[in-house]
Amino acid sequence: MGRHIRLALFAILAISTTVHADDAADKVAAQKKLAEANWNAVEAGEFASLETAHLLLYAPKASEKNLKEVGAHLEKYYTESARVLGYDANSSPWEGKLAVYVFAERDQFAAFVRRVEKRRFVTGETASNAVEGDLPHDAGGPAAKENFPTEAQAGQQVAVAMLRLKAGAKVPLPEWLLTGFGRATMSRVTPQDKYVIADRKLARDAVARKRTAKAVYTETVDADELPALAGALADMLAYRPGSTKFPEFLAGFKPTDEQGTKRTTEEALDTAGLKLDRIEAAWKVWVVNPK
């Protein structure tokens, strides 16, 4: 290849890279404006904001001094989720960045649900996400009772948003998997957290009482057991060393007919070549000794 041709190719590549970078910057700038408008719609007072590698974080002004720490914490959820969902440094679940809103009061979160997400607020709801449109987002506020810290709830929602986008924004995923993947990712980010330790104990005790994996994914266990058990099952399917079929499992939830009929967990497992009897056998061991 001649010198002039090489120089021309390098020039084209440089221009293309610059244009792409400018487009990305314009995208994020537009997202910031929309994110700020969403916050102001809630009338939650002044906000503090932080841009990280993958997120746009918004929180009350009073929490500004802790925002860098929270942002770094949420990025860990991104990193853990990306690893098992098949994203790398050159790919991302969303265009631009994900907005994360952390509200200090439950009424503010409820107002966000009604005014921004345009839906009815469900009593007891503490977090939500929306992954379609120009600005995918997570939002959350303090729980009605003592539960996970707000940043842990936000982190779980980052993981859930990534899961939903990997499956397809309109693909219906079962509630056990959405809840479970968030809890499983939390267990990887903060393995020594008291809530993670409590979840693991609850799961061990439930399996000792003969709670099966099938009972978890059919959601026929007690409501107070389901989140911890769902977290343990999602952890086994997604994060177990050598587990490479989780993206195929997610793909198995995509409807195969024009009516968009919701597919079951068993159908998704079958699509990924995961045998039910082997899942049950692995489940009994995994809950006792997750690695």
PyMOL commands that set and color helices and strands:
alter all, ss='L'
color gray80, all
select helices_A, chain A and resi 3-42+61-85+106-115+150-167+175-189+194-208+213-217+226-239+246-251+265-271+276-288
alter helices_A, ss='H'
color red, helices_A
select strands_A, chain A and resi 47-51+55-60+98-102+127-130+137-140
alter strands_A, ss='S'
color yellow, strands_A
deselect
rebuild
show_as cartoon
